[in-house]
Amino acid sequence: MKHWSEYSDPATIRGLVAEIARISTRPARIMEVCGGQTHAILRHALDTLLPPHVQLLHGPGCPVCVTPAAYLDHAIEIAAHPTTTLTTFGDLLRVPSATSGDLFAAKARGSDIRMVTSPLQALEFAEQHPDRDVVHLAIGFETTAPANALLAYLARERQLGNVFLLVSQFLVPPILRAICADPATAPDAFLAAGHVCAVTGAAPYEPLARELNRPIAITGFEPADILLGVLEVLNLFEAGRAEMINAYPRIVHPHGNPEAQRVLGEVFALCDQDWRGLGHVPQSGLALSPAYAAFDAARRFPPAPPEPAPPLQSAESGAAAPPVCPAADVLLGKLQPNECPYFGTRCTPDIPLGAPMVSPEGACAAFYLHRR
């Protein structure tokens, strides 16, 4: 296929679906690790085209969904400083923090919080307003990490002392290892996100497939891309082969983007990371390297000590306990969003209980939009 329209061609899709039905003989649970792919699957109803014994699971591929609530509390606290400007992508604005509401509410209270579409807009604002401390919320997976790293790289190069990053960067391979640590719920195969692998390259996923003992297909975002990825992992699964296959070669190359990797290697270093709802995962994130410590917003604005948790309401008080969002089970593929007892009732995009419902890439938001 040479043209974009061919990746949504009905005849091509029917052919892929027929081939999947022909080669698939046993139950298989396949997890995609990208919120964009989750939305594409539901928007085009691709899961309904598969044999009943092939199930698609929606993993922790939404960066906003796994950003810790405490990180947002810290960001809101920083934004309250009168000389601080906070910059963020729009998908983070309405994600609930642990105790401080959300960024949108903080903006309504008067904090200078600005939505940007590129970290370089934060750099430009900092150059134009040297009297302001500009703090960019640097979150996401390997896809957004190079642009966030470039912000610190250029700020250092231009000797800007008023640019800071509050970092919560995540890496995909460690969370796949964590998911596979529980054999009772681990999927049988993975669809890896093409835009992540465009940065890292396909090569690192070859040993990862062997380590996890599960096939992995790197896939794109159009209907034919996703179904081709499903077909490729099922071929491997049926043959009992734990290998990686690149089903997105028009974008993903074996060694990825060397220049992006160079900047990442200079600006960031591996670190342990907390994942919202999933807990502490060793060596699963990126933090600013010692050479870039001067740009660390957490050092410039240390978080305040946590306040004691309020006492739980007793049954005699008559106050109903707030519902607990089962986001962790959704992110791990243990619970489909529409199986949640609060889905579409106590939890909607307007009044979300958790990040997967409010994030544009969240699985709950995708189900609410396409499967209510």
Number of C-alpha atoms within 10 A of each C-alpha: 8 7 7 9 9 15 18 15 12 12 10 16 21 14 13 22 20 14 14 22 17 10 12 18 13 11 13 20 17 24 26 29 23 28 26 20 26 27 23 16 23 17 16 14 14 18 16 13 17 19 18 11 13 21 17 24 24 28 28 30 27 24 27 26 30 26 24 21 24 18 21 24 22 20 26 23 18 25 24 18 14 12 13 18 23 28 25 21 17 15 16 23 21 19 24 24 21 14 13 17 16 20 27 18 15 19 17 10 10 11 22 18 24 17 15 15 11 15 22 18 15 24 25 12 15 22 18 10 13 13 11 18 22 27 29 29 23 22 24 22 22 23 21 19 27 21 18 25 24 18 26 28 18 14 22 16 9 11 10 16 16 19 27 30 28 25 22 23 29 30 20 19 17 16 23 21 16 15 20 18 12 10 9 7 13 20 24 22 27 26 28 29 25 27 22 21 27 23 23 22 21 24 17 15 23 17 13 20 22 15 12 19 16 22 27 33 30 30 31 28 20 19 24 24 21 28 28 23 25 28 21 22 29 27 16 19 20 14 9 12 16 22 22 26 23 25 25 24 15 11 16 25 17 16 15 20 16 12 11 19 18 11 18 22 16 15 23 24 14 17 17 14 21 22 23 22 21 18 12 12 17 14 16 21 25 24 21 24 18 13 11 18 18 19 25 21 23 19 13 16 16 12 16 10 6 9 7 6 7 6 6 8 12 10 9 6 7 8 10 9 10 8 11 9 20 18 26 21 17 24 28 26 23 17 16 17 27 16 9 17 13 17 20 19 10 12 20 17 19 9 14 23 22 25 32 30 28 27 25 21 23 31 34 33 24 25 20 18 14 14 13 9
